[in-house]
Amino acid sequence: MEKPFKFNEDVGGLFINVLIAYVTILFTLGIGTPWAICRLERWKADNTTIEGRKIKFTGEGSDLLGKFIIGYILTLITLGIYGFWFANTLQKFMIENTEFVD
């Protein structure tokens, strides 16, 4: 029986995308983090199939920027307590912006 989830182990692609994400975050002093997150999520979706169907990530860093700034500030103000809600907000963004390719 075939497993419902399949992941293509593209290590070279992961290395390039992680390197670009780190450089983006470094050169923008953290402002580019939402774009880096979206880039890595897009790579993950491009290398995943669910029950033989390809998925794609449609989120953009500009859509995530406001949520990221608010989440970061609230996490700092609450000394990390809001971080749990922030993690859920990020996960919700990723799931809501992932869809099947028809």
C-alpha positions as CSV (number, residue, x, y, z in Angstrom):
1,M,0.0,0.0,0.0
2,E,1.3,3.4,-1.0
3,K,1.7,6.0,1.8
4,P,-0.6,9.0,1.4
5,F,2.2,11.5,1.8
6,K,5.4,11.6,-0.3
7,F,8.3,13.9,0.0
8,N,11.0,14.4,-2.7
9,E,14.3,14.6,-0.9
10,D,15.8,17.5,-2.8
11,V,18.8,18.2,-0.6
12,G,20.5,20.5,-3.1
13,G,17.4,22.6,-3.5
14,L,17.0,22.8,0.3
15,F,20.6,23.9,0.7
16,I,20.2,26.7,-1.9
17,N,16.8,27.9,-0.4
18,V,18.1,27.9,3.2
19,L,21.2,29.8,2.1
20,I,19.1,32.4,0.3
21,A,16.7,32.7,3.3
22,Y,19.6,33.3,5.7
23,V,21.1,35.9,3.4
24,T,17.7,37.6,3.0
25,I,17.3,37.8,6.8
26,L,20.8,38.9,7.4
27,F,20.9,41.7,4.8
28,T,17.5,43.0,5.7
29,L,18.2,42.9,9.4
30,G,15.2,40.6,10.0
31,I,12.7,42.5,7.9
32,G,12.9,39.9,5.2
33,T,12.0,37.0,7.5
34,P,8.4,36.7,6.2
35,W,9.8,36.3,2.7
36,A,12.3,33.8,3.8
37,I,9.6,31.8,5.6
38,C,7.4,31.8,2.5
39,R,10.4,30.8,0.3
40,L,11.1,27.7,2.4
41,E,7.4,26.8,2.7
42,R,7.1,27.1,-1.1
43,W,10.0,24.7,-1.5
44,K,8.5,22.3,0.9
45,A,5.2,22.3,-0.9
46,D,6.8,21.9,-4.3
47,N,8.5,18.7,-3.0
48,T,5.4,17.2,-1.4
49,T,2.6,15.1,-2.8
50,I,-0.5,14.0,-0.9
51,E,-2.3,10.9,-2.2
52,G,-0.5,11.4,-5.6
53,R,-1.6,15.1,-5.8
54,K,0.9,17.9,-6.0
55,I,0.4,20.9,-3.6
56,K,1.6,24.5,-3.9
57,F,2.1,27.3,-1.5
58,T,0.6,30.6,-2.6
59,G,1.4,32.8,0.4
60,E,3.6,36.0,-0.1
61,G,5.9,37.6,2.4
62,S,4.0,40.9,2.1
63,D,0.9,39.1,3.3
64,L,2.8,37.7,6.3
65,L,4.7,40.9,7.2
66,G,1.9,42.6,9.3
67,K,1.2,39.4,11.2
68,F,4.9,38.9,11.8
69,I,5.6,42.4,13.1
70,I,2.6,42.2,15.5
71,G,3.5,38.7,16.7
72,Y,7.1,39.7,17.2
73,I,6.2,42.8,19.2
74,L,3.6,41.0,21.4
75,T,6.1,38.2,22.0
76,L,8.7,40.7,23.2
77,I,6.1,42.6,25.4
78,T,4.9,39.4,27.0
79,L,8.4,38.0,27.6
80,G,7.8,35.1,25.2
81,I,4.4,34.0,26.4
82,Y,2.6,35.2,23.2
83,G,5.1,33.1,21.2
84,F,2.8,30.1,21.4
85,W,0.0,32.0,19.8
86,F,2.4,33.5,17.3
87,A,3.5,30.0,16.3
88,N,-0.1,29.1,15.7
89,T,-0.7,32.2,13.6
90,L,2.3,31.3,11.4
91,Q,1.1,27.7,11.0
92,K,-2.4,28.9,10.2
93,F,-1.0,31.2,7.5
94,M,1.0,28.4,6.0
95,I,-2.0,26.0,5.9
96,E,-4.5,28.5,4.6
97,N,-2.1,29.4,1.7
98,T,-1.4,25.8,0.7
99,E,-3.6,24.2,-2.0
100,F,-3.8,21.3,-4.4
101,V,-2.6,21.7,-7.9
102,D,-5.3,20.6,-10.3
